[in-house]
Amino acid sequence: MNVAARSALSLLARAVVVVVLAGPAVGKVLDYGGQVAFFESLGLPAPGLLVALSAAVELAALVGVGLGVAGRLLAVPLVVNMLVAVVAGAPNPANLAVLAGALVVLALGTGPYSLWSPAVERRMPSPGTDSDRGGR
């Protein structure tokens, strides 16, 4: 995959995660009781704990993936969270879209317009280091 396509796909995946996840993530905080009841209806164990954990994962991923900070790291628990949502509930388009977006971020990183991209930092040495002078 060329660089332009990879960058566009990463940016699209970030946008999908942020746009689709924002409502449900905030909803878990604002309607905690309703979400606990919903998780109970699905037969999930410790629904109060799972709602809090799911909200924390989703909010952290929302901010990190959206800003491009530690996107791959935050995509891991988000993928797990979305897999549980798909298996425990019903695979709805929103859950599948967030799962797909998180998998793309996990595979490709956050791409352009990220606040922090360790892959780019490794390839671009700091001025004044040996590596920018051919290792002399």
C-alpha positions as CSV (number, residue, x, y, z in Angstrom):
1,M,0.0,0.0,0.0
2,N,1.4,3.4,-1.0
3,V,2.0,6.1,1.6
4,A,-0.9,8.3,0.4
5,A,-3.4,5.4,0.6
6,R,-2.1,4.3,4.0
7,S,-2.4,7.9,5.3
8,A,-5.9,8.3,4.0
9,L,-7.0,5.0,5.4
10,S,-5.5,5.8,8.8
11,L,-7.2,9.2,8.9
12,L,-10.6,7.7,7.8
13,A,-10.3,5.0,10.5
14,R,-9.6,7.6,13.2
15,A,-12.6,9.7,12.0
16,V,-14.9,6.7,12.1
17,V,-13.8,5.7,15.6
18,V,-14.3,9.3,16.9
19,V,-17.6,10.0,15.2
20,V,-19.3,6.7,15.9
21,L,-17.9,6.2,19.4
22,A,-18.5,9.6,20.9
23,G,-22.2,9.2,21.6
24,P,-22.0,5.7,23.2
25,A,-18.9,6.6,25.2
26,V,-20.4,9.7,26.7
27,G,-23.7,7.9,27.1
28,K,-22.2,5.3,29.4
29,V,-21.2,8.1,31.8
30,L,-24.3,10.2,31.5
31,D,-26.8,7.3,31.7
32,Y,-24.8,4.9,33.9
33,G,-27.8,3.3,35.5
34,G,-29.5,2.7,32.2
35,Q,-26.4,1.2,30.8
36,V,-26.0,-1.1,33.9
37,A,-29.6,-2.3,33.3
38,F,-28.8,-2.9,29.6
39,F,-25.7,-4.9,30.5
40,E,-27.7,-6.9,33.0
41,S,-30.3,-7.7,30.4
42,L,-27.5,-9.1,28.2
43,G,-26.6,-11.5,31.1
44,L,-23.1,-10.0,31.5
45,P,-21.4,-10.6,34.9
46,A,-20.7,-7.5,37.1
47,P,-22.6,-5.1,34.9
48,G,-21.7,-2.1,37.0
49,L,-18.0,-2.8,36.7
50,L,-18.2,-3.6,33.0
51,V,-20.0,-0.4,32.2
52,A,-17.4,1.7,34.1
53,L,-14.6,-0.3,32.4
54,S,-16.2,0.0,29.0
55,A,-16.7,3.7,29.4
56,A,-13.1,4.2,30.5
57,V,-11.8,2.3,27.5
58,E,-14.0,4.1,25.1
59,L,-13.3,7.6,26.4
60,A,-9.5,6.9,26.5
61,A,-9.6,5.6,22.9
62,L,-11.8,8.5,21.8
63,V,-9.3,11.1,23.0
64,G,-6.1,9.2,22.1
65,V,-7.2,8.0,18.7
66,G,-8.8,11.3,17.9
67,L,-5.7,13.3,18.8
68,G,-3.3,10.7,17.5
69,V,-1.6,10.0,20.8
70,A,-0.9,6.3,21.6
71,G,-3.5,5.2,19.0
72,R,-2.2,1.7,18.6
73,L,-1.9,1.2,22.3
74,L,-5.4,2.4,22.9
75,A,-6.8,0.4,20.0
76,V,-6.0,-2.9,21.7
77,P,-8.5,-2.6,24.6
78,L,-10.9,-1.0,22.2
79,V,-10.8,-4.0,19.9
80,V,-11.4,-6.3,22.9
81,N,-14.3,-4.0,24.1
82,M,-15.9,-4.1,20.6
83,L,-15.5,-7.8,20.3
84,V,-17.4,-8.3,23.6
85,A,-20.1,-5.8,22.4
86,V,-20.5,-7.8,19.2
87,V,-20.6,-11.2,20.9
88,A,-22.7,-10.2,23.9
89,G,-25.1,-8.0,22.2
90,A,-25.9,-8.0,18.6
91,P,-23.4,-7.0,15.9
92,N,-24.9,-3.7,14.9
93,P,-23.4,-1.3,12.3
94,A,-21.9,1.1,14.9
95,N,-20.1,-1.7,16.8
96,L,-18.8,-3.2,13.6
97,A,-17.6,0.2,12.3
98,V,-15.7,1.0,15.5
99,L,-14.2,-2.5,15.5
100,A,-13.1,-2.1,11.9
101,G,-11.7,1.4,12.6
102,A,-9.8,0.2,15.7
103,L,-8.3,-2.7,13.7
104,V,-7.1,-0.3,11.0
105,V,-5.6,2.0,13.7
106,L,-4.0,-1.1,15.3
107,A,-2.5,-2.2,12.0
108,L,-1.5,1.2,10.4
109,G,-1.2,3.6,13.4
110,T,-2.9,7.0,13.5
111,G,-1.3,8.4,10.4
112,P,-1.2,12.1,9.5
113,Y,-2.3,14.9,11.8
114,S,-1.3,13.0,14.9
115,L,0.1,14.8,17.9
116,W,2.5,11.9,18.6
117,S,3.8,9.3,16.2
118,P,6.7,7.3,17.6
119,A,7.2,5.5,14.2
120,V,8.0,8.9,12.5
121,E,10.2,10.0,15.4
122,R,12.3,6.8,15.0
123,R,12.8,7.5,11.3
124,M,13.6,11.2,11.7
125,P,16.7,11.7,14.0
126,S,17.0,14.7,16.2
127,P,19.4,17.4,14.9
128,G,22.9,17.0,16.2
129,T,22.8,13.3,16.7
130,D,25.2,10.9,15.1
131,S,22.5,9.3,13.0
132,D,21.9,12.5,11.1
133,R,25.5,12.6,10.0
134,G,25.8,9.1,8.8
135,G,26.9,7.7,12.2
136,R,30.3,9.5,12.3
